Amino acid sequence: VQLVESGGGLVQPGGSLSLSCAASGFAFSRYDMSWYRQAPGKERELVARISSAGRTIEYLDLVKGRFTISRDNAKATVYLQMNRLKPDDTAVYSCNAKVYYGYEYWGQGTQVTVSS
């Protein structure tokens, strides 16, 4: 099982980044997929979640209207488009896969830094 995130980096405030998480080794289309983030000294928080078929989406209030989660089950990939980034969005962003019968997997994370 692998979840491999990519797309992180350094961006100026107001800029955009697009994260990807490529999955392998499990039945991706059966899993709800989420993006979490953890900033230094803070607890990990759920940023966005998309259900297995993509019908249900939820966002952290702080990112509503700026971030968009999507998935492509044919490519076993989940995305997070992040616009109008703020310094407070700086964190390690990790991909999570969870299925109702109990299995859960995590990616290694990708650093997002928003700074001028």
C-alpha positions in Angstrom: 0.0 0.0 0.0 1.3 3.4 -0.9 0.0 7.0 -0.8 2.5 9.4 -2.4 1.9 13.1 -2.2 3.4 15.6 -4.5 3.0 19.3 -5.4 4.1 21.0 -2.2 6.6 23.8 -2.0 7.1 27.5 -1.3 4.6 30.0 -2.5 3.9 33.7 -1.8 0.7 34.8 0.0 -2.2 34.9 -2.4 -0.6 32.3 -4.6 -1.8 28.8 -5.5 -0.6 25.2 -5.2 -2.0 21.9 -6.4 -1.3 18.8 -4.4 -1.7 15.3 -5.7 -1.8 12.0 -3.8 -1.3 8.9 -5.9 -2.5 5.6 -4.4 -1.6 2.0 -5.0 -2.0 -1.4 -3.4 -5.6 -1.1 -2.3 -9.1 -0.6 -3.8 -9.0 3.2 -4.1 -12.5 3.6 -5.3 -13.9 2.1 -2.1 -12.1 4.5 0.2 -13.0 8.0 1.4 -10.0 10.2 0.8 -8.9 13.1 3.0 -6.2 15.8 3.2 -4.9 16.6 6.7 -2.4 19.2 7.7 -0.2 19.8 10.7 1.7 22.9 11.5 4.6 23.1 13.9 3.4 23.0 17.5 -0.2 22.4 16.4 -2.5 19.4 16.3 -3.2 17.7 13.0 -6.5 18.9 11.4 -8.7 17.7 8.7 -8.6 20.1 5.7 -10.9 18.3 3.2 -12.6 15.0 2.7 -14.3 13.4 -0.3 -16.4 10.3 -0.2 -15.5 7.2 -2.3 -17.8 8.1 -5.2 -17.1 11.8 -4.8 -20.7 12.7 -3.9 -20.0 14.1 -0.4 -17.3 16.7 0.2 -16.5 18.6 3.4 -14.0 21.3 4.2 -12.4 22.9 7.2 -14.2 26.3 7.6 -10.8 28.1 7.3 -10.3 26.9 3.7 -13.9 27.0 2.4 -14.0 28.9 -0.9 -10.2 28.7 -1.3 -9.4 25.0 -1.5 -11.0 22.3 -3.7 -10.7 18.6 -3.2 -11.3 16.2 -6.1 -10.5 12.6 -7.1 -10.0 10.5 -10.2 -10.8 6.9 -9.4 -9.6 5.7 -12.7 -6.1 7.2 -11.9 -6.4 6.3 -8.1 -5.5 9.9 -7.3 -6.9 12.6 -5.1 -6.1 16.3 -5.5 -6.2 19.4 -3.5 -6.3 22.7 -5.3 -5.3 25.5 -3.0 -5.9 29.1 -4.0 -5.4 32.4 -2.2 -3.0 30.8 0.2 -2.2 32.5 3.5 0.8 32.2 5.8 -1.5 30.3 8.2 -1.8 27.6 5.6 1.8 26.6 6.1 2.0 23.0 7.3 2.8 19.5 6.3 -0.1 18.2 4.2 -0.9 14.5 4.3 -3.2 12.3 2.4 -5.4 9.8 4.2 -7.5 6.8 2.9 -10.2 5.3 5.1 -12.8 2.7 4.4 -15.9 1.9 6.5 -14.7 -1.6 7.5 -11.7 -0.2 9.3 -8.6 0.0 7.1 -6.8 3.3 7.1 -3.6 4.5 5.3 -1.5 7.6 5.4 1.0 9.2 3.1 4.3 10.6 4.1 3.3 14.2 3.7 4.4 17.2 1.7 5.5 20.5 3.0 3.6 23.6 2.0 5.1 27.0 3.0 3.4 30.3 2.4 5.8 33.1 2.8 7.0 36.3 1.2 
